């Protein structure tokens, strides 16, 4: 490796949840990795998320009387994606999620527990969303990097992946990294883990692979340009599910903060600028962005009440919205309609229809089954919101050990991938996304990739 300025056993590209967990896994397996991160401060999609991820069969679930396992989680993934996902990757994530959480909790003292406020919805058949109560993704990524520092793992920031140096058979010899001043360095490695994020900030790729989202508001890091995916293709990797992504229907305007899913799960509704509901708000957490974007005026209103607000107040995003006084408040339907510029008669009719369906224990005209959840009642809260794209879910094709594959199904000799750079388990579009699935895949595949790379070089 004389062509390189120095070399390492394992080089990991990307300092988000996937890359950080991969580094911890490799270190725990006895191999010292080097992690490179393009930004001065690691953040990425993890830092912009709620910091929540799914895990099945955990001690925290058992402590709350929740029965769950990898088989149940896998069945939920396959059902939500209509069977149109990679079953090998899905199985690896479903069965690996719980053990990954327990390893991070036991070995690295990560404080993740079951979030009992995030009730089963949008495809999860049971309580399995875990997090750090009262904390979000920013806290999660900072804590992970604190653990990297405590383990003595080297992290090189402001180092963007500019090229991958590989032999004709796809064996990676090293990478070229670019610094902010344009200078480059060549770093050799025995194994490469690509955890560099997706491509939602690459407008050309979005327009090519998911044209229906080309004009959606983007809410994510600008560094997600698909560099790792494009360079992986260059050395022979296959890609799959490139039309898959997480959309979201409730990005507040102008604050740019997500109204958390709990606002809907607890009984909230969406109405357009005419005051009309237009969708079963509880059906699809990601694909719901499209009916929102199709509404007149380019925005909608998320309507909840004081009780829903109180039950969601522990969620960092809701706390931020409360501190900013982002919600419009009213003590009656008439006052709310006047503040929002809606037709009071239409809005009252929509709320009445939802209440009647809830009282009758039947679905409303959109197919929403209310159960014990009550539609909003005075005093009301309303947030102006738009549909947006948060992150992509397609990428480099991998196997159950996170090895990057060629189009013929054979593995590249020493390349692994996870997180936004790898094919996820959301199927071919937006409708297959389960809540907290992005971080679930990132964390679980990070561990799988780190351990597999360590086995190979060890």
Protein Blocks (a to p, Z undefined) as FASTA:
>chain_A
ZZpmbdcfbdcehjbfklmmmmmmmmmnopacddddfbfbdgbjmlmmnoiacdehiakl
mmnopacdfklmmmmmmmmnnopacfklmmmmmmmmmmmmmmmmmmnopabdcdfklcce
ehiabdfbdcdehiafklmmmmmmmmmmmnopacdehiacfbdcddfkopafbdcdddfk
opacddddfbdcdfebpaklmmklmmmmmmmlmmgccdddfklnolmmmmmmmnopaceh
klgccddfbbccfklpacdfklmmnopacddfkopafbdfklpmmlmmmmmmmpghhiac
ddddfklmmmmmmpmklmmmmmnomaccdfbfklmmmmnopafklmmmmmmmmmmmmmno
pacfkopafkjaccddddddddddddddfbdcbdcdddfkopacdfkopacfkbccehjl
bccfebjblmlpcehklmmmmmmmmmmmmmmmmmmmZZ
